[in-house]
Amino acid sequence: MLERETGFLVDRTITNFGATFVREFAHAWRARRIEEPVDLTIIEKPSARWGSLIIIEHRNQPVARLFLYAGRSATITPLAVESVNYLARRVVDNALLDKLFKNPDLAPDELP
């Protein structure tokens, strides 16, 4: 049986909290039924005092930002699942906008 491709998930996290978030996010993302492969990048900007800022990019554009508070590891899984739900809606909406919006000034290979 062939496994359905889900695209690439690039992990640019630094801390253990960020790695846990990526693991939980990837698990929830694979469980979601996405029509076509989607490439995402998860970037972490940690702070020793406040926690970590997580930025999720699609097509080199930030589409979601969330904050993981230091010492609150119990909130990582719910945040990862909610991020997956939000991103799935955003990716579908962006795909629809791409089909509706045609810029006559740009050739197809120049579109983002």
KACOR-V520582 format. One record per residue. N is the residue number from 0. RES is the residue in one small letter. D_LAST is the distance of its C-alpha to the last C-alpha in Angstrom with 2 decimals. Layout:
n = (N	N)
res = (RES	RES)
d_last = (D_LAST	D_LAST)
//
This chain:
n = (0	1	2	3	4	5	6	7	8	9	10	11	12	13	14	15	16	17	18	19	20	21	22	23	24	25	26	27	28	29	30	31	32	33	34	35	36	37	38	39	40	41	42	43	44	45	46	47	48	49	50	51	52	53	54	55	56	57	58	59	60	61	62	63	64	65	66	67	68	69	70	71	72	73	74	75	76	77	78	79	80	81	82	83	84	85	86	87	88	89	90	91	92	93	94	95	96	97	98	99	100	101	102	103	104	105	106	107	108	109	110	111)
res = (m	l	e	r	e	t	g	f	l	v	d	r	t	i	t	n	f	g	a	t	f	v	r	e	f	a	h	a	w	r	a	r	r	i	e	e	p	v	d	l	t	i	i	e	k	p	s	a	r	w	g	s	l	i	i	i	e	h	r	n	q	p	v	a	r	l	f	l	y	a	g	r	s	a	t	i	t	p	l	a	v	e	s	v	n	y	l	a	r	r	v	v	d	n	a	l	l	d	k	l	f	k	n	p	d	l	a	p	d	e	l	p)
d_last = (33.87	30.22	28.11	24.87	21.78	19.91	17.21	17.47	18.70	18.81	21.82	21.99	25.02	28.28	31.03	32.80	31.58	27.94	28.74	30.55	27.67	25.31	28.08	28.63	24.94	24.51	27.69	26.67	23.14	24.80	27.34	24.80	24.05	20.30	19.63	16.96	16.16	14.02	13.42	14.58	15.94	19.09	20.23	23.76	25.34	29.05	31.94	35.50	36.81	34.30	32.32	28.67	25.44	22.93	19.20	16.95	13.27	10.61	7.27	9.10	9.74	13.39	14.24	17.96	20.72	24.27	27.44	29.89	33.29	35.58	38.30	36.97	35.90	36.91	33.91	31.32	31.45	31.23	28.29	26.46	27.25	26.25	22.90	22.29	23.29	21.05	17.92	18.75	18.88	15.62	13.72	15.60	15.01	11.20	11.53	14.01	12.10	9.33	12.49	14.24	11.96	11.75	11.19	13.90	13.03	9.90	10.53	8.85	8.16	6.48	3.81	0.00)
//
